[in-house]
């Protein structure tokens, strides 16, 4: 599964664009997170021109991950069909998503929730998609995403500050890891400190680790220095 990125910046680094990834299969667009800059990027790149269905995954409801979902949902409703939000059954952040969309004039009849399990073994790009709870900040319920593919696991952290899941994945068959990183090292950091990533990831795995959600240029430079991949925004 090949992910392309509309942005790679953290919330306070909007010049890099909000971190959001996508892939296309057939005439369906699959989008991971939809922050403030994302809808504009989608329209500027013409990503919806040959698309019949849009499927979105939302890892949590910070505005740099959901800020333009309302615009995308309404556009899809009026120009395609209603948007599908792929979701874990009983996910704790569904209420927040509903409230945010309602507050921008996008009522529930303008979008659909689709269970992650309903997509099992229906696509070539992946076998399954699963949300897994993660720790990012105390104010919100947050999730990472795990895709099972023919080539192994693809892990997309969303925003996280915990490394236990990553450590477990390293022991398994992992194809790609996409992880948010920060150049800041302080107690309570809501993101993974790039120095900690340097400690726990073996050299043999670094070609599989793709850093994203950069807070500054220093973070990008450190990721490259340590031998990790740095995701690039798609042309």
C-alpha positions as CSV (number, residue, x, y, z in Angstrom):
1,X,0.0,0.0,0.0
2,X,1.5,3.3,-1.1
3,X,0.5,6.4,0.9
4,X,0.8,9.9,-0.6
5,X,0.7,12.9,1.6
6,X,-1.1,16.3,1.3
7,X,0.9,17.7,4.2
8,X,3.5,16.8,6.8
9,X,3.3,19.5,9.4
10,X,2.3,19.6,13.0
11,X,-0.6,21.8,14.2
12,X,1.7,24.9,14.7
13,X,3.6,24.3,11.5
14,X,0.9,25.0,8.9
15,X,3.4,26.0,6.2
16,X,4.1,22.3,5.8
17,X,0.4,21.6,5.5
18,X,-1.6,19.6,8.0
19,X,-0.5,15.9,8.1
20,X,-2.9,13.9,5.9
21,X,-2.3,10.8,3.8
22,X,-4.3,9.3,0.9
23,X,-4.4,6.5,-1.6
24,X,-6.7,5.7,-4.5
25,X,-8.1,2.4,-5.5
26,X,-10.3,2.3,-8.7
27,X,-12.6,5.3,-8.4
28,X,-12.4,5.5,-4.6
29,X,-10.3,7.9,-2.5
30,X,-9.2,6.9,0.9
31,X,-8.1,9.8,3.1
32,X,-6.5,9.7,6.5
33,X,-7.4,12.9,8.5
34,X,-8.7,16.1,7.1
35,X,-7.2,19.1,8.9
36,X,-7.7,22.8,8.1
37,X,-5.5,22.8,5.0
38,X,-6.6,19.5,3.5
39,X,-9.8,20.3,1.6
40,X,-8.0,23.1,-0.3
41,X,-5.1,20.7,-1.1
42,X,-7.6,18.1,-2.4
43,X,-9.3,20.6,-4.7
44,X,-6.1,22.2,-5.9
45,X,-4.7,18.8,-6.9
46,X,-8.0,17.8,-8.5
47,X,-8.1,14.5,-6.6
48,X,-11.9,14.2,-6.8
49,X,-12.1,14.6,-10.6
50,X,-12.3,10.8,-11.3
51,X,-13.7,9.7,-7.9
52,X,-17.1,8.2,-7.2
53,X,-16.7,7.5,-3.5
54,X,-14.7,9.2,-0.7
55,X,-13.7,7.2,2.4
56,X,-12.2,9.1,5.4
57,X,-10.5,7.9,8.5
58,X,-10.3,10.4,11.5
59,X,-7.7,9.6,14.1
60,X,-8.8,12.3,16.5
61,X,-10.5,15.7,16.6
62,X,-7.8,18.2,17.0
63,X,-8.5,20.8,14.3
64,X,-5.3,20.0,12.3
65,X,-6.8,16.5,11.8
66,X,-10.5,17.3,11.3
67,X,-10.7,21.1,10.5
68,X,-11.9,20.9,6.9
69,X,-13.9,17.6,7.1
70,X,-17.2,19.6,7.1
71,X,-16.3,21.3,3.7
72,X,-15.2,18.0,2.2
73,X,-18.4,16.2,3.5
74,X,-20.7,18.9,2.1
75,X,-18.9,19.0,-1.2
76,X,-19.2,15.2,-1.6
77,X,-22.9,15.3,-0.6
78,X,-23.7,17.9,-3.3
79,X,-21.3,16.7,-6.1
80,X,-20.7,13.0,-5.6
81,X,-22.6,11.0,-3.0
82,X,-22.4,11.4,0.7
83,X,-19.0,10.8,2.2
84,X,-18.1,7.6,4.2
85,X,-16.4,7.9,7.5
86,X,-14.7,4.6,8.3
87,X,-14.9,4.0,12.0
88,X,-14.4,1.5,14.7
89,X,-17.7,0.3,16.2
90,X,-18.2,2.2,19.4
91,X,-15.3,4.5,18.9
92,X,-15.1,7.1,21.6
93,X,-14.6,10.1,19.4
94,X,-17.7,9.7,17.2
95,X,-19.7,12.1,19.4
96,X,-17.0,14.7,18.9
97,X,-17.0,14.2,15.1
98,X,-20.8,14.6,15.0
99,X,-20.7,17.8,17.1
100,X,-18.0,19.3,15.0
101,X,-19.8,18.6,11.7
102,X,-23.1,19.8,13.1
103,X,-21.4,23.1,14.3
104,X,-20.3,23.8,10.7
105,X,-23.7,23.1,9.2
106,X,-23.1,19.5,8.2
107,X,-26.0,17.4,9.7
108,X,-25.9,13.6,10.0
109,X,-27.8,13.0,6.8
110,X,-24.8,14.4,4.9
111,X,-22.4,11.6,5.8
112,X,-22.3,7.9,6.6
113,X,-20.4,5.9,9.2
114,X,-19.0,2.6,7.8
115,X,-17.6,0.0,10.2
116,X,-14.0,-0.8,9.6
117,X,-15.0,-4.5,9.5
118,X,-17.3,-3.9,6.5
119,X,-14.2,-3.2,4.4
120,X,-12.5,-6.5,5.2
121,X,-10.9,-8.3,2.1
122,X,-12.8,-6.1,-0.4
123,X,-9.8,-4.1,-1.7
124,X,-6.4,-4.9,-3.3
125,X,-4.6,-2.1,-1.4
126,X,-5.3,-3.6,2.0
127,X,-6.9,-6.6,3.7
128,X,-8.2,-4.9,6.8
129,X,-8.2,-1.5,8.5
130,X,-8.3,-1.4,12.3
131,X,-8.4,1.6,14.7
132,X,-6.3,1.1,17.9
133,X,-6.5,3.4,20.9
134,X,-3.4,5.4,21.6
135,X,-2.2,8.1,24.0
136,X,-1.8,11.6,22.7
137,X,-3.4,14.1,25.0
138,X,-5.6,13.9,28.1
139,X,-8.4,16.0,26.5
140,X,-9.2,13.7,23.6
141,X,-9.8,10.1,22.7
142,X,-7.2,9.3,20.0
143,X,-6.5,6.4,17.7
144,X,-3.8,5.0,15.4
145,X,-4.5,2.9,12.3
146,X,-3.2,-0.5,11.4
147,X,-3.6,-1.8,7.9
148,X,-3.1,-5.4,7.1
149,X,-1.7,-5.8,3.5
150,X,-0.2,-8.5,1.4
151,X,3.2,-7.1,2.3
152,X,2.6,-6.9,6.0
153,X,1.4,-4.3,8.5
154,X,1.2,-0.6,7.7
155,X,1.1,1.4,10.9
156,X,-0.1,5.0,10.9
157,X,0.3,6.6,14.3
158,X,-2.0,9.6,13.9
159,X,-0.8,11.6,16.9
160,X,0.8,9.6,19.7
161,X,3.2,9.9,22.6
162,X,3.4,6.2,23.4
163,X,5.9,3.8,22.0
164,X,4.7,0.4,23.3
165,X,2.7,-0.3,20.1
166,X,5.7,0.6,18.0
167,X,7.9,-1.7,20.0
168,X,5.5,-4.6,19.5
169,X,5.2,-4.0,15.8
170,X,8.9,-4.1,15.3
171,X,8.9,-7.7,16.5
172,X,6.3,-8.6,13.8
173,X,6.1,-8.4,10.0
174,X,5.9,-4.7,9.4
175,X,6.0,-3.2,5.9
176,X,5.8,0.5,6.7
177,X,5.6,2.6,9.8
178,X,4.4,6.2,9.7
179,X,5.0,8.0,13.0
180,X,4.6,11.6,14.2
181,X,7.7,13.0,15.6
182,X,8.9,16.1,17.5
183,X,12.3,17.8,18.0
184,X,11.1,18.9,21.5
185,X,12.0,16.8,24.5
186,X,9.9,17.6,27.6
187,X,7.7,15.8,30.1
188,X,4.2,15.4,28.8
189,X,5.2,15.9,25.2
190,X,2.1,14.8,23.2
191,X,4.3,13.5,20.3
192,X,7.2,11.1,20.0
193,X,10.5,12.7,20.6
194,X,12.7,12.0,17.7
195,X,15.6,11.1,20.0
196,X,13.5,8.4,21.7
197,X,12.7,6.9,18.2
198,X,16.4,6.9,17.5
199,X,16.9,4.7,20.6
200,X,14.2,2.1,20.2
201,X,14.3,1.4,16.4
202,X,17.0,-1.0,15.3
203,X,19.2,0.1,12.3
204,X,17.7,-2.8,10.3
205,X,14.2,-1.3,10.6
206,X,15.0,2.3,9.8
207,X,14.2,2.0,6.1
208,X,10.6,1.1,7.1
209,X,10.1,4.1,9.4
210,X,8.6,7.2,7.8
211,X,8.6,10.3,10.0
212,X,5.8,12.9,9.7
213,X,3.9,15.7,11.5
214,X,7.1,17.8,11.8
215,X,7.0,20.7,14.3
216,X,10.1,22.4,12.7
217,X,13.0,22.0,10.2
218,X,15.2,20.8,13.0
219,X,12.9,17.8,13.4
220,X,13.3,17.0,9.7
221,X,17.0,17.3,9.9
222,X,17.3,15.0,12.9
223,X,15.1,12.3,11.2
224,X,17.4,12.3,8.2
225,X,20.5,12.3,10.4
226,X,19.2,9.2,12.3
227,X,18.5,7.4,9.0
228,X,14.7,7.5,9.0
229,X,12.6,8.3,5.9
230,X,11.1,11.8,5.8
231,X,7.7,11.8,4.1
232,X,7.3,14.3,1.2
233,X,4.2,16.1,0.1
234,X,2.8,14.7,-3.2
235,X,3.2,16.9,-6.3
